[in-house]
Amino acid sequence: MTDDATAEYLQELVAEVEESLSSEAPFSQEVFTRLILERLEEAGHLDATFPLYQEGRVRSAAYRIDGYAYDEERARLDLFTTIYSGDLPASKLPAADVTKALERALRFASACVDGLASQLEPANTDASDLARLIENEAASLSAIRIILLTDGVVGKITPPTEWRGKPLEFEAYDIVRLFRVLGQGETRADIALDLVSLSGRALSCLHVPAQNGEYDAYLAVLPGDVLSQVYERYGVRLLELNVRAFLGLQGRKSVNAELRRTIADQPAMFLAFNNGIVATVDDLDVVANDTGGLEIRSLKGLQIVNGGQTTASLHRARRKDNLKLDQVLVPVKIIKVGGADLSEMVSSISRAANRQNTVQLADFSANDPFHQQIETLANTMWLDDGKGRWFYERARGSYLAAEQKAAFRKTDQKSFRQQTPKQRRLSKLDVARYLGAWSGLPDKVCLGGQKNFQGFMQRLKDEPPPPPDQAWYKRLIAIAVLYRAAEKKISSMKFPAYGAQITAYVVAGLSHRSGGRVDFERLWSKQTVSPELEQMIADWAPKLDAVMRSSAGQKNPSEWFKKADCWKEIQTQLPAFTDPLPPELSFEKTDAGGGRGTMLPSAGEHSVADYERIAHCMLIPSSVWMEVAERGQKTGTVHWKVAGICRTLAGYAAGGWERKPSPKQAKPALEAVLAAKRAGLVDAGLEVQETVPDQP
């Protein structure tokens, strides 16, 4: 049923599923679902996916799903259902089995609308929360997709239809498509647009023939409603080659806010005011019309490489703001790449054409120097035993390519797998997730892989960091070890819901409570956490689960956890540290700012009292720190050196505590605040704890 390359990919996939089976994930179907959802998300085909196995019966009919994704921006619901056999070679699935699986998943959605949430026990599971979400949002959904994930081969699939007045699509990722998308990396091939069916007519265009054989250009005007529909259908995959993320509509000076004003107040002027979009295509169908001009009937492999802001803003205006786009026209330049290199062409277009915001080097995802430098460090830095290293998958599929390259010689293949096992594979999405949580952005991590990565890249662009060095890389891997240990432990605890979100908040909480200071060198050297830290994670997880649920109130928890206000509320209710501290925490590194510095230990060690002081410092606002510094020094209440520390903490507070006080800063700073309060120099109502005594 499949060619040799696809069969080999299936064999590797089945082997990986079997290798990943454990007491926490004992069922191969669930492991397969998790692996495929992770990789389809990384490939940009899906976003913010959650594995979730749930089955049951409504009256005499069965329902079942294996996962879901809800896109609040596009008001789109995806439900996943899995058929996994592990058989080699792959076989064609009977049409009846495919139909049955899709219908069972759709039946779950219908049951949710009919009140399934009230029947599910216990009432605080992923499934019950999803059921409530579907029940509450069903009326406002723009579309629903039922997606089959399988290691078999799927033939024809049910054509699009409707569900409760909403567009309904059935889709399948079978082994052939999975190999094409994940194995070969062809992510544009199935973006095919029939412009006649979308807009009722072909698109008139002006053809600019190639002069050097590198490309053909077509100039046209695309109806705004059509562009919005295309984005609704393909989402971030349409922007796969785009160098920037959607920047949002906030701010009076925002480019996207200006776009929205034009759409709302002067839609007919959009063509005059907007620069339009630039797109590449793999192929297009162009025909002559009755007047001797040219018309584009269809596009294949469409990618918007400049104009992602325009595209997303039009969709948001139509879906979120209920604005009509019937008068909106968008100028479009379509490039059919011939002999030129597509990636080079995209980079050149992005640099030359993008004038909405300055495009920095940090905008160019896999080819960004930041990611290239991490890859170089991963390739050259070995673990302390000298036998292994981590593999940084800068470009999607590069681990598989390296593994296949090593497979030409059996000894090389064995060596590659021993040196860089799959559990030490690190993707760009992993880096964004681990560093995001450790940097105090668990809400961004909860947005899902692609959206979190886009935000991560935007932050790199806004505040370019120094180039990654060896100390930075060791710190990254140490955080990865800690994060993955938390994931594993929390997964084993079988929380009824939100294990991934609890993990992000636990890691962020540990970072916040410790001031970002752990023994990175120990984590790097041992490549595992201590039993004491693992126990602390186990102790924190249920406490944070309760706090997170309580903070959600009547809001949908999965959506609430994505909000900055959620983290702001939760970080004031973090569990306290208790003695004895894990060895990773009873350690002080010499970098007083908790930043990129040395990994070497200093003579001192952290205590619970140190962490309590640090936490208390971060409850005091920037303005108070400045008052203590200025008034305290002026009156002689605070020594000038301590006043300098207070000014430093004022800067930390103003920056949202991205940098956190060290124990050596926290103790005299709190004593200064207390002295200033007693002298009447600061608000008498300010709560300042008495200095916590050091433990003997």
Helices and strands as residue ranges (DSSP letters): H 4-20, H 28-42, E 49-58, E 61-71, E 76-83, H 95-113, G 116-119, H 126-137, G 138-140, E 143-150, E 161-163, E 166-173, H 175-178, I 179-183, E 192-194, H 195-199, E 203-208, E 215-223, H 224-234, G 235-239, H 255-265, G 267-269, H 270-273, E 277-281, E 283-288, E 294-300, E 303-306, H 308-319, E 329-337, H 342-353, G 361-363, H 369-380, E 391-393, H 398-406, H 410-419, G 422-424, E 425-427, H 428-438, H 442-445, H 449-462, H 470-492, H 499-514, H 520-526, H 531-552, H 557-560, H 564-570, H 608-617, H 622-635, H 640-654, H 663-678
